[in-house]
Amino acid sequence: MKMIDISRTIKADMEMYPGDTGPQITKVSGLDEGDSYNTSRITLGTHTGTHVDPPLHLIRDGAGIDRLPMNTLVGNARVLDLSSINRPIEAGDIGPLEAGEIILLKGGSDGSDGSEDLGVSDVSADSGSSGDSGTSCGACLTAACARYLVDVGIKTIGTDAISIGALDEEYEVHHTLLDARIVVIEGLEMPDVEAGDYFLVCLPLKIANGDGGPARAVLINEKK
């Protein structure tokens, strides 16, 4: 069995969505200062790093992060390698899907998700398992592709992009998916992950009525 950490490391200088404030990690007490223990305080947004978007992110009275069905974030998942595509993802790029699937999209690293236009100039892709892999722009969807996912009836879509939606269609993509109760995972870290079938464990913080939740995400390959 092989376990692959596909979550981003929380750190002060990590990549953030433009306009969002990065995490602040402050030491409260430390052994080197003569204290009896090390402890720190962390302040971060609900959409920091690898995180989950529940319906409440955009839908009034939608399910919060604490009310998502566990089978949307734990279960069999399929990784699609779309890193050769230098533009937002269309339905034809993804190919045939089945209802109830968890799909994770691995994108390219050339700015095709519009991150440069969004103001992201130094996009780091730090992984607890593989170290810093340089720039990570990721796979983002067109609105038409989002509608295709809804029509098929998948239950979860994940991406290594900082946002699931392509530039100029970002809000529509989010609304299309969340209106259909499709759970969205953003900010995955998959530079060395091969396309194929895995078992996903993605556990966001259980925040009461949370509009999002930072998560630790792991892929398990039981064949290795």
N, C-alpha and C positions, 0 to 999 in steps of 0.2 A: 504493500500500500504506500502510495506517495501522496503527501500533502503539500500543496502549493499555496503560499500566502499571496493573495491578489489584492491586498489592501495597501493604501498609501500610509506612510509614516506621518504621524502628527508631529509637526515641528513649526517653530516660529516663522521660518522663511519658506513654507511650502506654497505650492500653487493654490490660488484661490480664484473663485469667480470674480470678475471685475466688480469692484464696489463692496465686496465682502471683506470683513476684517479678519486677518489671520489669527490663529490661536495665540494666547498668551500663557506661558508656563512659568510660574513664579515659585521659587523655593520658599517654603514656610519655615522649615527647620532642617538641620543637616548634621550628620555625624562629625564632619570636618569642622563644624563650628562649635562642637562640644555638646550638641543636643543628643538625646537618647535615641533618636531615630531620624530617618530621612522622610520628609513629606513635602508635597508640592500642591499648589493650587493651579487648576487649569480653567481658562475661560475660552470658549469656542462657540461658533455658530452651529446650528443644527444641520447645516449643509456643508460641513467641513470635510475635506478629503474624500475618502470612500464613504458614501452615504446613501441612504434610501429615501426616496420621495414617496410618501403615501398620498392618497387622494386629498387630504386636508391641506397639502401644500398649495393647492389652487382652488379647491372646492369647499365652499362654506358648508359646514356640518359633515364633511367627508370624514372617512376613517382616519384617525391619527396613527402615528407610528406604533403606539401601544396596542392598537386593535387590528393590526394586519394579521391575516391567517399565516401561521408558521409555514405552511406548505408552499407559500409564495417565495420563501427565502431559504428553505432547506429542502433539497431534493435533487433529482436528476436534472442536469443542465447540459446544454450544448454550446460549445465555443465555436464561433464562426470567425475565421481569419479574413478580414477585409482590408488588410494593411496595404494592399496593392492599389486600392481605389483612392484617387486623389481628389475626391469631391464628396459632398454629402451622399449618404446611402439611400438608394432607391430600392423598391420592392424586388425588382429583378436581380439585384445584387445579393439579396438574402436567399432567394430561392424558396422552394416549398417548405412549409412549416406545418405543424400539427397543433390542434387545440390543446391547451393546457401545458405547453412547453415553457421551460425557462431558457431563454436565449441570451447569451453573452457575446457582445461584439468587440472584437479586437481590431482597432483601426491603425492608420498610418501615423507618420511623424513629420508631416510636411506642412502642417497648418491647414489641412483641408477641412477642418471643422470650424474654421472661421475664428480661431482663438486669437490670431494676430489682430483681426479687425475688432475683436472684443476688448483689446487692450492688454492681452497677455503676452508679454515680451520675453520673459524668462520662465519657461514652463518646465519645472523639474518633475521627474517621475521617480520618486524614491520609494523603494520597496523594502520591507523588512526582510525579505528572503533573498533578494537579488541585488540590492544596492541601488545606486543612482544609475539610471539607464539613459540619461539625457533628456531630450525633449519628448513629450508625449502629447499629441494633439487629439488623437482618438477618433472614434466612429460616431458621427452624428446623423440624425435622420431628417429626411424631408417630411413635410406634412402628409404627402401621399403615401409614403412608406409607413408612417404611423397609422394611417387609416387601414392599410393592408394588415398590420399586426392586429388591429382591433377586429377586422373582418375574420381573420383566422381564429382568433380567440386564445392567443397565448396568455399566460398569466403573469409573466415577469420578463422585462427586458433590461439588460445591463450593458453598460458601455464603459470604455476606458477614457471617454471624453469628460470634460468638466461639466458639460451640459448635453442632454440627449438630443436637443433640437438644433438644427442647422440655423445659421445666422439668418435673420429676417423671418424665420418660421418657428423660432424657438418656443414662443408662447403657445402657438397653435399645436405644436407637437406635444408639449406637455399636457395641454388641456385634452387633446384627443385621447391620449393614453390614460390619463388619470380619470377622465369622465367614464371610461370603460373599466375602471378598477384594475387596470394593468399596473403592477408595481414597477417602479423605476429605480434602478441602481446606477449611480453615476460615480465617476472617479475611480474605477477599477484600475489595477496595475497588472498588466499581462504581457510584458515584453517578451518573455521566454515561454509563454504558454502556447502549446500547439493546438490547432483546431481538433475538435473531437468531443467525445462524451465524458462527462465528469459527474461527481456528486458535489453539489454546492452547499456550503454552510455560510450564510451571511446573516450575522446577528447585530442589528442596530441597537443602540441604547434604548431602553424602554422608558421613554419620556411621556408623561401623562399629556394626552392631547397634542403630541408632538407633530409639528409640520414637517419634520425630517429627523433623521437620526444617523450620526456617524456610526460606521459599522466596521467590524473585523470580518473579512471575507476570505474563505479558504476553499480551494478545489481539492477534491480527493479523487485520485486515480487508483482504483482498486486492482488494476491489472499490472501495476508496477510495484 
